[in-house]
Amino acid sequence: MTTSIKQLPDNEQVLSGNGSCGGCPSPMALRIVGKALGPNAIMLLTPSCAVASMGMTPRLAYNWPCINVCFATAGSSASGIAQAVEILKEKGRLQGELPTVFNWVGDGGTYDIGFQALSAAAERNDNIIHFCYNNEAYSNTGVQRSGATPRGSFTTTTPGGKRQPKKNMALLMLEHDIPYVATATVAYPGDLYDKVVKAKSIPGMKYIEILAPCYLGWQFDMPDTVQMSRMAVRSGAWLLWEAENGKISFNNPSSFIVSGIKDADPVDEYVMKQGRFNRLLKGPDAAQRIAEIQGDIDRQIAFMRERAKITI
Amino acid sequence: MKSVTKAYRPISWPMKGSGGDTGSWRSHRPVVDTKKCSKCQLCWVYCPEAVIDRHEITIDYRYCKGCGVCAKECPTGAISMEKEE
């Protein structure tokens, strides 16, 4: 049973008046994460919109100690902080509960540039939580292609649409044999809250990926952020699942789609509402392009359904 | 939270308004109709800026950027976007 909205705690870790765009999904998701983690945490950020929008000295938008690190070092820096905190506790210089060390990193710092350090941290099983807020492009620098960009999507470096499908990063992290992996999105805050609370209680490396529809990069209207996130889940383009000790279970409403109780919505509506896809769908090959996008989604659902059957 | 005057080094402290008075970015303002409001708190949970009071459903217009997510997600249609003068 997911936590209802009225049961969420009152504490705010993202303060009003930060520098992000109106309707930005990053502070939207970080507010829910903050409610689950509480004030006793240390936040690490690599270059991303979350750093650009944290405000001007002497003001800071996030109500945690924040450390800005190099783009490629999210995994290794967080490992170091987690070790340091444990040693301080051993020496008696830190009283009370250990703070949670977590990364708040975009898809560039996770899928591409930060992958090596993250993979190493996962292999060492250091006691950190890595959050990837995935907006499927390098939106901070003006929307360039990343490893998370889906097939057929327009970016400034793929003006004719990306030709390759995206990586399944959450599954890659699962294959590192870490204790907890989950995917979430901003439209389902109760689901996200439960996953973060669970991740906080498990020792070792945890990975949570949050789909964050960026209205500027995806080219839809500003008020539709939450709606776009919901449509991604209902069309099957984004699957909500979690894996504890390698055992995958799907969350509602993705569980209905994967188990075949309910058909996924056709991808057309989701695609046509986003400028990054529909600006390339005016030519004669539009039907073929949509079929390609639908094919990637169907393949991913079929693959994850079979992968979830492996429970050893 | 500490006040600006206590910051004596180039270190940032958690404070509201780190991006300035972001209410000036707004082109449309959300207005709550309290008669239609069912206090479901959906607008509060989806607000990226944390400017909506959870219990009173009032909006802090000093920082509200006017993104319109609250108006779009309101199930009873109690929030409308009105053009700023």
Chai-1 contact restraints between the chains, C-beta under 6 A:
chainA,res_idxA,chainB,res_idxB,connection_type,confidence,min_distance_angstrom,max_distance_angstrom,comment,restraint_id
A,I5,B,Q41,contact,1.0,0.0,6.0,A-B,restraint_1
A,I5,B,V45,contact,1.0,0.0,6.0,A-B,restraint_2
A,E12,B,A50,contact,1.0,0.0,6.0,A-B,restraint_3
A,V14,B,A50,contact,1.0,0.0,6.0,A-B,restraint_4
A,L15,B,K16,contact,1.0,0.0,6.0,A-B,restraint_5
A,S16,B,K16,contact,1.0,0.0,6.0,A-B,restraint_6
A,S16,B,E49,contact,1.0,0.0,6.0,A-B,restraint_7
A,S16,B,A50,contact,1.0,0.0,6.0,A-B,restraint_8
A,S16,B,V51,contact,1.0,0.0,6.0,A-B,restraint_9
A,S16,B,Y63,contact,1.0,0.0,6.0,A-B,restraint_10
A,G17,B,K16,contact,1.0,0.0,6.0,A-B,restraint_11
A,G17,B,G17,contact,1.0,0.0,6.0,A-B,restraint_12
A,G17,B,G19,contact,1.0,0.0,6.0,A-B,restraint_13
A,G17,B,T22,contact,1.0,0.0,6.0,A-B,restraint_14
A,G17,B,Y63,contact,1.0,0.0,6.0,A-B,restraint_15
A,N18,B,S18,contact,1.0,0.0,6.0,A-B,restraint_16
A,N18,B,G19,contact,1.0,0.0,6.0,A-B,restraint_17
A,G19,B,G19,contact,1.0,0.0,6.0,A-B,restraint_18
A,G22,B,K65,contact,1.0,0.0,6.0,A-B,restraint_19
A,G22,B,C67,contact,1.0,0.0,6.0,A-B,restraint_20
A,G23,B,C67,contact,1.0,0.0,6.0,A-B,restraint_21
A,G23,B,V69,contact,1.0,0.0,6.0,A-B,restraint_22
A,C24,B,P48,contact,1.0,0.0,6.0,A-B,restraint_23
A,P27,B,P48,contact,1.0,0.0,6.0,A-B,restraint_24
A,M28,B,P48,contact,1.0,0.0,6.0,A-B,restraint_25
A,R31,B,A50,contact,1.0,0.0,6.0,A-B,restraint_26
A,G55,B,S18,contact,1.0,0.0,6.0,A-B,restraint_27
A,G55,B,G19,contact,1.0,0.0,6.0,A-B,restraint_28
A,T57,B,P10,contact,1.0,0.0,6.0,A-B,restraint_29
A,T57,B,S12,contact,1.0,0.0,6.0,A-B,restraint_30
A,P58,B,V4,contact,1.0,0.0,6.0,A-B,restraint_31
A,P58,B,A7,contact,1.0,0.0,6.0,A-B,restraint_32
A,P58,B,S12,contact,1.0,0.0,6.0,A-B,restraint_33
A,R59,B,M15,contact,1.0,0.0,6.0,A-B,restraint_34
A,R59,B,S18,contact,1.0,0.0,6.0,A-B,restraint_35
A,L60,B,S12,contact,1.0,0.0,6.0,A-B,restraint_36
A,L60,B,P14,contact,1.0,0.0,6.0,A-B,restraint_37
A,L60,B,S18,contact,1.0,0.0,6.0,A-B,restraint_38
A,A61,B,S18,contact,1.0,0.0,6.0,A-B,restraint_39
A,N63,B,P14,contact,1.0,0.0,6.0,A-B,restraint_40
A,P189,B,V45,contact,1.0,0.0,6.0,A-B,restraint_41
A,M222,B,C67,contact,1.0,0.0,6.0,A-B,restraint_42
A,P223,B,G68,contact,1.0,0.0,6.0,A-B,restraint_43
A,P223,B,V69,contact,1.0,0.0,6.0,A-B,restraint_44
A,P223,B,K72,contact,1.0,0.0,6.0,A-B,restraint_45
A,T225,B,V69,contact,1.0,0.0,6.0,A-B,restraint_46
A,V226,B,Y46,contact,1.0,0.0,6.0,A-B,restraint_47
A,V226,B,V69,contact,1.0,0.0,6.0,A-B,restraint_48
A,V226,B,E73,contact,1.0,0.0,6.0,A-B,restraint_49
